[in-house]
Amino acid sequence: MITITVKGTTAVLADLANKRRGISRILETAVRVSGLQTERAAKINCPAKTGNLRRSIMSKNYRQGNKYIARVGPDVNVAPYAIWVEQGHAQTPGRYVPAIQKRLVASWVEGSWFMAKTGIQMRRKIENNLKLAFQRGIR
């Protein structure tokens, strides 16, 4: 519950501005925490052969107008193949791949959908983070 004491127009506007700044800080913190938790979950869900894809996953927080955004995912400059691991990819059976020293067998490799699974897994956690932040922050 928000309590505002009316002393005059200036006092009311100042109190509202303070409440607004407080709500902005609460939102910013909840979004940042949610982004870090989602990053951690994505790294756990990520398949790993060398660990490069897992290490490339990061969260970035920013504000766009009056929206607070946390973007979580692999850095495509570090792991440009991340989309193929996520969604799957076609390949040519019989082609020799020196990196794995084997010939390819399947014409399609299923994606692991680790980021999609992470989003589904974290949805309720993020909602709870926001709810708890407002319960604790607004008095």
C-alpha positions, 0 to 999 in steps of 0.5 A: 500500500502506498501512503501519500500525505497531502500538504499542497500541490508541491508536496504531493508531486514531490512525494509521487516523484519519490515513489516513482523513483522507488518503483523504478529501482525496485523494477530495475533490481528485480529484472537484473536479478531475474536476468542473472538467475536465467543466465545461470539456468541457461548455462545449466541447460546448455549442452557442452562439448568444449564448454565454449557455448556455455561460457558465451551465455551472458545477461545484459540489462538495459532500459528502453523508455520506461521498460527494463529489459534483461537479455539472456543468451549466447554471444554470437561473436564467441559461439556463432553456431549457437542457433544451430545447437538451439534449433537444429541443422541439416548436414550432408551424410557421408561428409568427413569432418576432421574436427570430430574425425568421423563421417556424418551419418544423419541428414538432420541434427535435432536442436536441444532447445536449451534457451527455449526450455530455460525460458519456460523453466524460469517464467514463474521464477521471474514472476515471483521475483517481481511480486516479491520485490514489490511486496518488500519494496513498497510500504 
